[in-house]
Amino acid sequence: MRSGIKVHRSIKLIRRDLDRQFGIPVTTPARTVLDVAPRLTTRRLTRVVNDARHANLLHLEDLADVLNRNPFHPGTKRLRPFEEHPRNPSRSPLEDDFIAFVKRHGLPMPVTNTYLLGYEIDVLYPAERVIVEIDGYEYHSDRTSFRGDRKRDVVMLAAGYVTVRITDDRMKDDGAEEAERLQAILDQRR
């Protein structure tokens, strides 16, 4: 056995749980996520599920199948919300933090990672025509990103959409205040 590789064995696998990658027997992505779920933090589990969905490796119908076949597995309860309340998968921990922020402060649940006027949008409140962009310095610190963000904001404003930019620091350090501001913006645009 190779150093650093942990082998997980299960006696309850059926044929639908098995696959091969490069000739190596493995479990399917849905079964693998089920098996690792009990050992991951909520934040890490969210990233694993969303990254696998973005990579087109994990499909919600496969996840539902494996959860329904394993109702007493310790990972089932942790994964059920992904299957019962499907949403577009987030692309980053910052987007995961925003969804947690929305839930924590009782804000309406938005649409995430959608396209509008040819641009990919982090967060959209369609009825209010409010876009929320979650800005982290590492993704928006260069001149090209800075200019592109401003151009997109103007395109959206011309089409009747307002863009609210929220930083990770403001969500964490000024969460209640930031939530009140966002709620006020949503209320004004109804």
MDAnalysis code that builds the backbone (N, CA, C; Angstrom):
import MDAnalysis as mda
import numpy as np

u = mda.Universe.empty(570, n_residues=190, atom_resindex=np.repeat(np.arange(190), 3), trajectory=True)
u.add_TopologyAttr("name", ["N", "CA", "C"] * 190)
u.add_TopologyAttr("resid", np.arange(1, 191))
u.add_TopologyAttr("resname", ["MET", "ARG", "SER", "GLY", "ILE", "LYS", "VAL", "HIS", "ARG", "SER", "ILE", "LYS", "LEU", "ILE", "ARG", "ARG", "ASP", "LEU", "ASP", "ARG", "GLN", "PHE", "GLY", "ILE", "PRO", "VAL", "THR", "THR", "PRO", "ALA", "ARG", "THR", "VAL", "LEU", "ASP", "VAL", "ALA", "PRO", "ARG", "LEU", "THR", "THR", "ARG", "ARG", "LEU", "THR", "ARG", "VAL", "VAL", "ASN", "ASP", "ALA", "ARG", "HIS", "ALA", "ASN", "LEU", "LEU", "HIS", "LEU", "GLU", "ASP", "LEU", "ALA", "ASP", "VAL", "LEU", "ASN", "ARG", "ASN", "PRO", "PHE", "HIS", "PRO", "GLY", "THR", "LYS", "ARG", "LEU", "ARG", "PRO", "PHE", "GLU", "GLU", "HIS", "PRO", "ARG", "ASN", "PRO", "SER", "ARG", "SER", "PRO", "LEU", "GLU", "ASP", "ASP", "PHE", "ILE", "ALA", "PHE", "VAL", "LYS", "ARG", "HIS", "GLY", "LEU", "PRO", "MET", "PRO", "VAL", "THR", "ASN", "THR", "TYR", "LEU", "LEU", "GLY", "TYR", "GLU", "ILE", "ASP", "VAL", "LEU", "TYR", "PRO", "ALA", "GLU", "ARG", "VAL", "ILE", "VAL", "GLU", "ILE", "ASP", "GLY", "TYR", "GLU", "TYR", "HIS", "SER", "ASP", "ARG", "THR", "SER", "PHE", "ARG", "GLY", "ASP", "ARG", "LYS", "ARG", "ASP", "VAL", "VAL", "MET", "LEU", "ALA", "ALA", "GLY", "TYR", "VAL", "THR", "VAL", "ARG", "ILE", "THR", "ASP", "ASP", "ARG", "MET", "LYS", "ASP", "ASP", "GLY", "ALA", "GLU", "GLU", "ALA", "GLU", "ARG", "LEU", "GLN", "ALA", "ILE", "LEU", "ASP", "GLN", "ARG", "ARG"])
u.atoms.positions = np.array([
    [0.850, -1.183, 0.000],
    [0.000, 0.000, 0.000],
    [0.887, 1.235, 0.000],
    [0.465, 2.222, -0.750],
    [1.223, 3.455, -0.905],
    [1.006, 4.388, 0.290],
    [2.042, 5.051, 0.719],
    [1.971, 5.994, 1.830],
    [1.055, 7.169, 1.475],
    [0.223, 7.589, 2.422],
    [-0.650, 8.743, 2.225],
    [-2.001, 8.411, 1.617],
    [-2.205, 7.187, 1.204],
    [-3.492, 6.787, 0.629],
    [-4.277, 6.018, 1.677],
    [-5.482, 6.467, 1.922],
    [-6.358, 5.779, 2.869],
    [-7.380, 4.978, 2.081],
    [-7.495, 3.730, 2.398],
    [-8.442, 2.854, 1.724],
    [-9.685, 2.753, 2.591],
    [-10.817, 2.920, 1.971],
    [-12.101, 2.779, 2.656],
    [-12.790, 1.564, 2.050],
    [-13.276, 0.696, 2.878],
    [-13.960, -0.500, 2.381],
    [-15.387, -0.525, 2.915],
    [-16.268, -1.007, 2.082],
    [-17.668, -1.147, 2.484],
    [-18.158, -2.513, 2.033],
    [-18.944, -3.147, 2.874],
    [-19.497, -4.457, 2.503],
    [-20.891, -4.316, 1.909],
    [-21.403, -3.079, 1.830],
    [-22.767, -2.858, 1.362],
    [-22.836, -2.229, -0.025],
    [-21.839, -2.420, -0.832],
    [-21.851, -1.851, -2.174],
    [-22.623, -2.759, -3.127],
    [-23.331, -2.123, -4.041],
    [-23.967, -2.866, -5.122],
    [-23.331, -2.405, -6.430],
    [-23.650, -3.059, -7.496],
    [-23.039, -2.762, -8.794],
    [-23.159, -1.281, -9.161],
    [-24.308, -0.646, -8.870],
    [-24.503, 0.776, -9.219],
    [-23.541, 1.697, -8.484],
    [-22.933, 1.218, -7.401],
    [-21.993, 2.036, -6.632],
    [-20.571, 1.958, -7.169],
    [-20.332, 1.103, -8.154],
    [-18.970, 0.831, -8.609],
    [-18.687, 1.418, -9.975],
    [-17.418, 1.759, -10.176],
    [-16.974, 2.321, -11.447],
    [-15.503, 1.950, -11.610],
    [-14.934, 2.363, -12.715],
    [-13.490, 2.181, -12.961],
    [-12.936, 3.480, -13.511],
    [-11.789, 3.868, -13.010],
    [-11.066, 5.023, -13.526],
    [-9.653, 4.576, -13.851],
    [-9.283, 4.678, -15.112],
    [-7.960, 4.246, -15.562],
    [-7.691, 2.797, -15.167],
    [-8.741, 1.970, -15.219],
    [-8.612, 0.554, -14.911],
    [-8.623, 0.236, -13.423],
    [-8.747, 1.244, -12.595],
    [-8.732, 1.041, -11.139],
    [-10.173, 1.010, -10.637],
    [-10.556, -0.019, -9.887],
    [-11.917, -0.043, -9.352],
    [-12.104, 1.050, -8.293],
    [-13.157, 1.817, -8.437],
    [-13.488, 2.913, -7.515],
    [-14.995, 2.923, -7.299],
    [-15.429, 3.705, -6.350],
    [-16.864, 3.913, -6.183],
    [-17.277, 5.113, -7.018],
    [-18.559, 5.199, -7.322],
    [-19.088, 6.318, -8.094],
    [-18.937, 7.606, -7.279],
    [-18.975, 8.758, -7.937],
    [-18.881, 10.015, -7.184],
    [-19.952, 10.134, -6.100],
    [-21.191, 9.738, -6.397],
    [-22.264, 9.850, -5.395],
    [-21.961, 8.981, -4.173],
    [-21.497, 7.759, -4.400],
    [-21.185, 6.871, -3.280],
    [-19.971, 7.390, -2.515],
    [-18.985, 7.917, -3.228],
    [-17.795, 8.450, -2.567],
    [-18.164, 9.626, -1.664],
    [-18.997, 10.532, -2.169],
    [-19.430, 11.677, -1.366],
    [-20.183, 11.191, -0.128],
    [-21.034, 10.192, -0.289],
    [-21.764, 9.634, 0.855],
    [-20.789, 9.124, 1.909],
    [-19.770, 8.393, 1.471],
    [-18.830, 7.792, 2.418],
    [-17.933, 8.807, 3.115],
    [-17.580, 9.905, 2.450],
    [-16.697, 10.897, 3.092],
    [-17.480, 11.944, 3.888],
    [-18.757, 12.075, 3.630],
    [-19.570, 13.125, 4.268],
    [-19.460, 13.164, 5.794],
    [-19.487, 12.035, 6.494],
    [-19.424, 12.121, 7.959],
    [-18.122, 12.707, 8.502],
    [-17.062, 12.678, 7.710],
    [-15.760, 13.136, 8.203],
    [-15.414, 14.561, 7.804],
    [-16.278, 15.225, 7.051],
    [-15.985, 16.572, 6.575],
    [-16.755, 17.630, 7.354],
    [-16.165, 18.801, 7.474],
    [-16.906, 19.926, 8.038],
    [-18.015, 20.298, 7.048],
    [-18.992, 21.027, 7.513],
    [-20.083, 21.453, 6.630],
    [-19.535, 22.288, 5.481],
    [-18.626, 23.165, 5.777],
    [-18.024, 24.018, 4.739],
    [-17.289, 23.179, 3.697],
    [-16.513, 22.207, 4.138],
    [-15.756, 21.358, 3.214],
    [-16.698, 20.454, 2.408],
    [-17.728, 19.927, 3.050],
    [-18.686, 19.072, 2.346],
    [-19.402, 19.862, 1.255],
    [-19.772, 21.087, 1.543],
    [-20.413, 21.943, 0.545],
    [-19.500, 22.138, -0.660],
    [-18.218, 22.377, -0.404],
    [-17.276, 22.549, -1.516],
    [-17.130, 21.263, -2.319],
    [-17.031, 20.124, -1.645],
    [-16.878, 18.846, -2.352],
    [-18.074, 18.615, -3.271],
    [-19.286, 18.801, -2.753],
    [-20.494, 18.582, -3.551],
    [-20.547, 19.573, -4.714],
    [-20.336, 20.844, -4.440],
    [-20.432, 21.854, -5.497],
    [-19.330, 21.709, -6.545],
    [-18.114, 21.425, -6.114],
    [-17.024, 21.233, -7.076],
    [-17.290, 20.018, -7.962],
    [-17.792, 18.939, -7.374],
    [-18.101, 17.732, -8.153],
    [-19.246, 17.998, -9.132],
    [-20.219, 18.789, -8.712],
    [-21.305, 19.134, -9.632],
    [-20.809, 20.016, -10.769],
    [-19.968, 20.999, -10.456],
    [-19.408, 21.861, -11.509],
    [-18.570, 21.064, -12.497],
    [-17.864, 20.065, -12.010],
    [-17.027, 19.237, -12.879],
    [-17.858, 18.202, -13.632],
    [-19.162, 18.222, -13.405],
    [-20.084, 17.289, -14.055],
    [-19.790, 15.838, -13.680],
    [-19.285, 15.647, -12.469],
    [-19.023, 14.305, -11.956],
    [-20.171, 13.806, -11.092],
    [-20.804, 14.722, -10.374],
    [-21.878, 14.366, -9.459],
    [-23.177, 14.967, -9.962],
    [-24.185, 14.121, -10.106],
    [-25.504, 14.549, -10.564],
    [-26.504, 14.325, -9.438],
    [-27.422, 15.269, -9.265],
    [-28.365, 15.189, -8.146],
    [-29.197, 13.922, -8.170],
    [-29.556, 13.428, -9.364],
    [-30.348, 12.196, -9.410],
    [-29.539, 10.995, -8.905],
    [-28.222, 10.984, -9.150],
    [-27.366, 9.912, -8.623],
    [-27.229, 10.033, -7.111],
    [-27.109, 11.270, -6.631],
    [-27.033, 11.490, -5.193],
    [-28.324, 11.039, -4.521],
    [-29.472, 11.395, -5.095],
    [-30.765, 10.971, -4.530],
    [-30.857, 9.454, -4.489],
    [-30.414, 8.795, -5.547],
    [-30.452, 7.334, -5.606],
    [-29.634, 6.713, -4.482],
    [-28.409, 7.179, -4.306],
    [-27.548, 6.594, -3.280],
    [-28.071, 6.912, -1.872],
    [-28.657, 8.079, -1.677],
    [-29.219, 8.422, -0.362],
    [-30.455, 7.572, -0.057],
    [-31.301, 7.380, -1.054],
    [-32.514, 6.578, -0.851],
    [-32.188, 5.111, -0.575],
    [-31.106, 4.635, -1.154],
    [-30.700, 3.243, -0.919],
    [-29.950, 3.057, 0.396],
    [-29.501, 4.153, 1.006],
    [-28.703, 4.087, 2.241],
    [-29.259, 5.048, 3.285],
    [-30.527, 4.874, 3.682],
    [-31.157, 5.866, 4.571],
    [-30.523, 5.979, 5.959],
    [-29.810, 4.947, 6.407],
    [-29.238, 4.978, 7.758],
    [-27.724, 5.207, 7.759],
    [-27.170, 5.462, 6.594],
    [-25.741, 5.764, 6.509],
    [-25.498, 7.102, 7.198],
    [-24.402, 7.249, 7.947],
    [-24.156, 8.517, 8.655],
    [-24.009, 9.738, 7.740],
    [-23.720, 9.546, 6.473],
    [-23.599, 10.678, 5.559],
    [-24.920, 11.123, 4.965],
    [-25.950, 10.279, 5.039],
    [-27.221, 10.584, 4.384],
    [-27.857, 11.867, 4.912],
    [-27.930, 12.003, 6.206],
    [-28.566, 13.189, 6.792],
    [-27.830, 14.471, 6.384],
    [-26.508, 14.406, 6.295],
    [-25.726, 15.592, 5.939],
    [-25.873, 15.958, 4.472],
    [-26.135, 14.967, 3.618],
    [-26.244, 15.220, 2.184],
    [-27.675, 15.497, 1.725],
    [-28.638, 15.123, 2.522],
    [-30.039, 15.264, 2.117],
    [-30.396, 16.699, 1.702],
    [-29.926, 17.751, 2.393],
    [-30.280, 19.115, 1.969],
    [-29.848, 19.447, 0.535],
    [-28.747, 18.894, 0.074],
    [-28.309, 19.149, -1.299],
    [-29.301, 18.564, -2.303],
    [-29.893, 17.447, -1.936],
    [-30.832, 16.769, -2.816],
    [-32.243, 17.344, -2.686],
    [-32.645, 17.681, -1.478],
    [-34.012, 18.171, -1.244],
    [-34.203, 19.626, -1.635],
    [-33.161, 20.410, -1.562],
    [-33.238, 21.846, -1.895],
    [-32.185, 22.167, -2.943],
    [-32.361, 21.616, -4.140],
    [-31.321, 21.824, -5.155],
    [-31.227, 23.285, -5.578],
    [-30.031, 23.704, -5.859],
    [-29.763, 25.042, -6.359],
    [-28.544, 24.937, -7.241],
    [-28.309, 25.957, -8.011],
    [-27.106, 25.945, -8.835],
    [-25.906, 25.824, -7.903],
    [-24.945, 25.002, -8.243],
    [-23.798, 24.851, -7.344],
    [-22.966, 26.123, -7.293],
    [-22.466, 26.418, -6.112],
    [-21.605, 27.585, -5.962],
    [-20.220, 27.257, -6.520],
    [-19.465, 28.305, -6.803],
    [-18.139, 28.109, -7.374],
    [-17.018, 28.373, -6.390],
    [-17.342, 28.917, -5.230],
    [-16.256, 29.289, -4.318],
    [-16.749, 29.270, -2.877],
    [-15.799, 29.187, -1.948],
    [-16.175, 29.276, -0.532],
    [-16.875, 30.600, -0.196],
    [-16.519, 31.690, -0.908],
    [-17.178, 32.980, -0.659],
    [-18.676, 32.889, -0.968],
    [-19.022, 32.210, -2.043],
    [-20.438, 32.047, -2.388],
    [-21.133, 31.170, -1.354],
    [-20.442, 30.148, -0.865],
    [-21.005, 29.316, 0.210],
    [-21.250, 30.173, 1.450],
    [-20.290, 31.047, 1.754],
    [-20.443, 31.936, 2.909],
    [-21.638, 32.867, 2.734],
    [-21.880, 33.315, 1.497],
    [-23.021, 34.202, 1.265],
    [-24.337, 33.479, 1.524],
    [-24.463, 32.244, 1.081],
    [-25.695, 31.487, 1.329],
    [-25.890, 31.284, 2.832],
    [-24.823, 30.993, 3.545],
    [-24.914, 30.876, 5.006],
    [-25.320, 32.216, 5.625],
    [-24.788, 33.309, 5.109],
    [-25.120, 34.667, 5.553],
    [-26.614, 34.937, 5.340],
    [-27.135, 34.574, 4.170],
    [-28.555, 34.763, 3.854],
    [-29.425, 34.004, 4.858],
    [-29.073, 32.759, 5.125],
    [-29.852, 31.941, 6.065],
    [-29.763, 32.498, 7.481],
    [-28.545, 32.875, 7.880],
    [-28.327, 33.374, 9.244],
    [-29.126, 34.644, 9.527],
    [-29.286, 35.495, 8.513],
    [-29.945, 36.787, 8.720],
    [-31.376, 36.823, 8.196],
    [-31.910, 35.668, 7.789],
    [-33.311, 35.596, 7.375],
    [-33.624, 36.347, 6.090],
    [-32.636, 36.489, 5.220],
    [-32.863, 37.142, 3.929],
    [-33.528, 36.157, 2.970],
    [-34.207, 36.662, 1.938],
    [-34.798, 35.752, 0.961],
    [-33.708, 34.958, 0.234],
    [-34.034, 33.714, -0.117],
    [-33.068, 32.874, -0.818],
    [-32.981, 33.304, -2.289],
    [-31.785, 33.608, -2.759],
    [-31.615, 34.069, -4.135],
    [-31.355, 32.909, -5.102],
    [-31.257, 33.253, -6.365],
    [-30.766, 32.339, -7.391],
    [-29.256, 32.568, -7.451],
    [-28.493, 31.484, -7.531],
    [-27.039, 31.634, -7.577],
    [-26.488, 31.132, -8.902],
    [-25.357, 31.694, -9.270],
    [-24.632, 31.284, -10.472],
    [-25.535, 31.102, -11.673],
    [-26.093, 32.189, -12.096],
    [-26.974, 32.172, -13.255],
    [-26.419, 33.139, -14.295],
    [-26.982, 33.092, -15.471],
    [-26.531, 33.995, -16.543],
    [-27.584, 35.052, -16.801],
    [-27.105, 36.263, -17.053],
    [-27.977, 37.389, -17.336],
    [-27.259, 38.306, -18.319],
    [-27.879, 38.564, -19.428],
    [-27.327, 39.458, -20.454],
    [-25.904, 39.068, -20.861],
    [-25.659, 37.777, -20.906],
    [-24.361, 37.273, -21.335],
    [-23.291, 37.222, -20.260],
    [-23.631, 37.568, -19.035],
    [-22.675, 37.542, -17.931],
    [-23.095, 36.502, -16.907],
    [-22.100, 35.858, -16.290],
    [-22.404, 34.966, -15.173],
    [-22.506, 35.814, -13.910],
    [-23.583, 35.605, -13.187],
    [-23.905, 36.399, -12.001],
    [-23.749, 35.524, -10.763],
    [-23.089, 36.039, -9.719],
    [-22.958, 35.277, -8.475],
    [-24.326, 35.020, -7.856],
    [-25.074, 36.102, -7.638],
    [-26.346, 36.021, -6.914],
    [-27.351, 36.937, -7.600],
    [-28.565, 36.452, -7.758],
    [-29.611, 37.255, -8.386],
    [-30.910, 37.132, -7.600],
    [-31.496, 38.289, -7.330],
    [-32.866, 38.372, -6.826],
    [-33.686, 38.848, -8.017],
    [-34.266, 37.911, -8.788],
    [-34.901, 38.287, -10.059],
    [-36.074, 39.247, -9.921],
    [-36.958, 39.039, -8.960],
    [-38.144, 39.893, -8.835],
    [-37.749, 41.343, -8.544],
    [-36.713, 41.524, -7.744],
    [-36.284, 42.869, -7.364],
    [-35.269, 43.449, -8.344],
    [-34.784, 42.598, -9.251],
    [-33.759, 42.999, -10.223],
    [-32.494, 43.497, -9.509],
    [-32.100, 42.708, -8.494],
    [-30.906, 43.017, -7.711],
    [-29.883, 41.901, -7.915],
    [-28.690, 42.304, -8.259],
    [-27.557, 41.398, -8.413],
    [-26.649, 41.622, -7.214],
    [-26.159, 40.537, -6.640],
    [-25.158, 40.651, -5.588],
    [-23.902, 39.966, -6.094],
    [-22.821, 40.698, -6.087],
    [-21.520, 40.135, -6.432],
    [-20.713, 40.045, -5.152],
    [-20.204, 38.861, -4.881],
    [-19.395, 38.641, -3.692],
    [-17.948, 38.818, -4.111],
    [-17.352, 39.885, -3.623],
    [-16.011, 40.258, -4.050],
    [-14.968, 39.882, -3.011],
    [-14.049, 39.045, -3.420],
    [-12.864, 38.757, -2.628],
    [-11.682, 39.388, -3.341],
    [-10.741, 39.888, -2.611],
    [-9.622, 40.608, -3.209],
    [-8.861, 39.741, -4.211],
    [-8.711, 38.453, -3.900],
    [-7.903, 37.604, -4.775],
    [-8.488, 37.463, -6.178],
    [-9.802, 37.600, -6.329],
    [-10.427, 37.448, -7.642],
    [-10.691, 38.774, -8.353],
    [-10.581, 39.875, -7.640],
    [-10.941, 41.169, -8.224],
    [-9.841, 42.212, -8.028],
    [-8.596, 41.768, -7.913],
    [-7.529, 42.710, -7.579],
    [-6.751, 43.221, -8.795],
    [-6.911, 42.603, -9.948],
    [-6.141, 43.071, -11.096],
    [-6.959, 44.054, -11.933],
    [-6.277, 44.797, -12.774],
    [-6.892, 45.860, -13.573],
    [-7.990, 45.315, -14.496],
    [-7.750, 44.164, -15.111],
    [-8.725, 43.588, -16.042],
    [-10.028, 43.248, -15.322],
    [-9.935, 42.599, -14.166],
    [-11.139, 42.264, -13.389],
    [-11.857, 43.525, -12.936],
    [-11.087, 44.486, -12.461],
    [-11.665, 45.736, -11.981],
    [-12.467, 46.416, -13.093],
    [-11.869, 46.534, -14.266],
    [-12.560, 47.168, -15.394],
    [-13.765, 46.352, -15.845],
    [-13.587, 45.042, -15.944],
    [-14.685, 44.176, -16.372],
    [-15.873, 44.245, -15.430],
    [-15.597, 44.286, -14.126],
    [-16.670, 44.395, -13.133],
    [-17.456, 45.693, -13.320],
    [-16.744, 46.797, -13.545],
    [-17.421, 48.096, -13.698],
    [-18.248, 48.129, -14.982],
    [-17.721, 47.548, -16.052],
    [-18.472, 47.500, -17.305],
    [-19.749, 46.683, -17.118],
    [-19.633, 45.535, -16.479],
    [-20.809, 44.699, -16.250],
    [-21.834, 45.442, -15.396],
    [-21.396, 46.147, -14.376],
    [-22.318, 46.899, -13.524],
    [-23.119, 47.914, -14.345],
    [-22.449, 48.604, -15.285],
    [-23.119, 49.616, -16.101],
    [-24.092, 48.956, -17.078],
    [-23.699, 47.846, -17.676],
    [-24.588, 47.110, -18.580],
    [-25.847, 46.686, -17.834],
    [-25.672, 46.172, -16.631],
    [-26.819, 45.718, -15.840],
    [-27.698, 46.895, -15.416],
    [-27.083, 47.989, -15.015],
    [-27.846, 49.160, -14.598],
    [-28.674, 49.700, -15.764],
    [-28.097, 49.723, -16.960],
    [-28.825, 50.181, -18.140],
    [-30.030, 49.283, -18.431],
    [-29.958, 48.026, -18.013],
    [-31.058, 47.085, -18.221],
    [-32.014, 47.045, -17.021],
    [-31.777, 47.906, -16.027],
    [-32.687, 47.990, -14.891],
    [-32.302, 47.143, -13.690],
    [-31.094, 46.604, -13.688],
    [-30.614, 45.793, -12.563],
    [-29.594, 46.590, -11.773],
    [-29.710, 46.565, -10.470],
    [-28.727, 47.223, -9.620],
    [-27.782, 46.143, -9.087],
    [-26.499, 46.480, -9.030],
    [-25.495, 45.545, -8.509],
    [-25.045, 46.003, -7.141],
    [-25.105, 45.098, -6.192],
    [-24.618, 45.335, -4.842],
    [-23.365, 44.482, -4.687],
    [-22.277, 45.101, -4.319],
    [-21.028, 44.366, -4.121],
    [-20.777, 44.211, -2.631],
    [-20.599, 42.971, -2.224],
    [-20.366, 42.664, -0.812],
    [-19.044, 41.928, -0.705],
    [-18.208, 42.366, 0.212],
    [-16.925, 41.696, 0.420],
    [-17.062, 40.651, 1.520],
    [-16.150, 39.715, 1.508],
    [-16.156, 38.687, 2.544],
    [-15.968, 39.304, 3.926],
    [-15.131, 40.344, 4.032],
    [-14.929, 41.003, 5.326],
    [-16.223, 41.616, 5.848],
    [-16.979, 42.266, 4.974],
    [-18.225, 42.902, 5.421],
    [-19.257, 41.858, 5.834],
    [-19.286, 40.716, 5.170],
    [-20.220, 39.657, 5.576],
    [-19.879, 39.146, 6.967],
    [-18.580, 39.031, 7.249],
    [-18.148, 38.473, 8.540],
    [-18.155, 39.516, 9.648],
    [-17.532, 40.671, 9.373],
    [-17.339, 41.667, 10.423],
    [-18.568, 42.528, 10.681],
    [-19.330, 42.827, 9.634],
    [-20.498, 43.697, 9.749],
    [-21.752, 42.978, 9.260],
    [-21.870, 41.687, 9.569],
    [-22.933, 40.857, 9.012],
    [-24.333, 41.398, 9.205],
    [-24.685, 41.766, 10.427],
    [-26.053, 42.242, 10.691],
    [-26.322, 43.545, 9.943],
    [-25.359, 44.436, 9.969],
    [-25.497, 45.729, 9.281],
    [-25.604, 45.525, 7.765],
    [-24.776, 44.635, 7.240],
    [-24.789, 44.344, 5.806],
    [-26.114, 43.718, 5.393],
    [-26.630, 42.817, 6.227],
    [-27.912, 42.168, 5.943],
    [-29.047, 43.189, 5.953],
    [-29.024, 44.120, 6.893],
    [-30.051, 45.171, 6.944],
    [-30.024, 46.024, 5.688],
    [-28.824, 46.380, 5.234],
    [-28.698, 47.181, 4.010],
    [-29.246, 46.425, 2.801],
    [-28.885, 45.151, 2.683],
    [-29.352, 44.368, 1.543],
    [-30.872, 44.207, 1.600],
    [-31.420, 43.967, 2.777],
    [-32.872, 43.838, 2.910],
    [-33.560, 45.147, 2.527],
    [-32.989, 46.281, 2.930],
    [-33.568, 47.584, 2.581],
    [-33.561, 47.790, 1.065],
    [-32.479, 47.391, 0.419],
    [-32.402, 47.512, -1.048],
    [-33.470, 46.642, -1.692],
    [-33.599, 45.413, -1.235],
    [-34.620, 44.505, -1.788],
    [-36.020, 45.080, -1.582],
    [-36.272, 45.602, -0.378],
    [-37.597, 46.187, -0.081],
    [-37.897, 47.374, -0.996],
    [-36.924, 48.217, -1.228],
    [-37.130, 49.401, -2.079],
    [-37.441, 49.029, -3.519],
    [-36.937, 47.897, -3.962],
    [-37.075, 47.520, -5.373],
    [-38.271, 46.611, -5.635],
    [-39.085, 46.368, -4.626],
    [-40.285, 45.543, -4.804],
    [-41.410, 46.382, -5.344],
])
